[in-house]
Amino acid sequence: MRETSEQEQKPTGKKKNLALSVAAALFGVQSEQNRQQDFSEKSPWPFIAAGIVAIAIFIGLLLAIVMAVTATR
């Protein structure tokens, strides 16, 4: 069996951290330590893209709920 190195596991961890940071920011519960870590990244574009996707999903869920509740039977 091949052992995975730390570098091979890093992208998954980064994606997980990105998703957690965006979710925490949307709910307004981001810790100062995580915020500082996020702002130390080279590029803000992954956070911007993930935020746009998260907002689009949120709006889609709201629209689906409203349409389900107000549907005439």
N, C-alpha and C positions, 0 to 999 in steps of 0.2 A: 504494500500500500504506500502511496506517495504522501509524504507529509507536506502540508501547506505552509508556506512561509508567511511571515507577517505582512510582507508587501502584497501578496496575493489576497489576503483578507482585508486589506485597507480600503479598496474601493467600496465594498459592501458596507463597511463601517462608516465611510464618508457619506454614502447615500442615506444610511439610517440616521446619521447625525443631521444631515440636511433636512430630511423629512421631519425629524423631531424639532429642529430649530424653527422651521416654518410653522408647524402646528402650534408650538409654544408661543410664537409671535402672534399668530392669529387670535389666540385666546388671551394674550397679554400676560403670560406667566413665565416669560423667559428670565432665567437667572442672570445675574450680572456676569458671572464667570463664563457662561455659555455665550452671552452676547459679546463679550470681549474676544472669545475664541472665534466667533463668527466674523467679527470685524477684522481679525488678523489674517483672514484668507486673502489670497492674491486677487481674486476677481469676485465681484458681487453678482455676476450674471447667473450662476446656478441658483442663488437665493431668489433673484428676481423671477426667473423662469418658474421655479417651484412655487413661488407665491402666486403667480398668475394662474398656474394650473390648479392650485388649491382653491383660489377664489372662484374659478370657473366651475369646479366640482361643487362647491358650496352653493353657488347660484343655481346650478342644475338641480341639486337636491331640493332647494327651496321651491323651484318651479314645479317639480314633480309632486311635492307635497301639496302645494296649492291646487294644482290641477286635479289631484286625487280627491281632495276635500270638496272642491267646488263642482265636481262633475255631476251632471244631471243624470238621474237614473231612470 
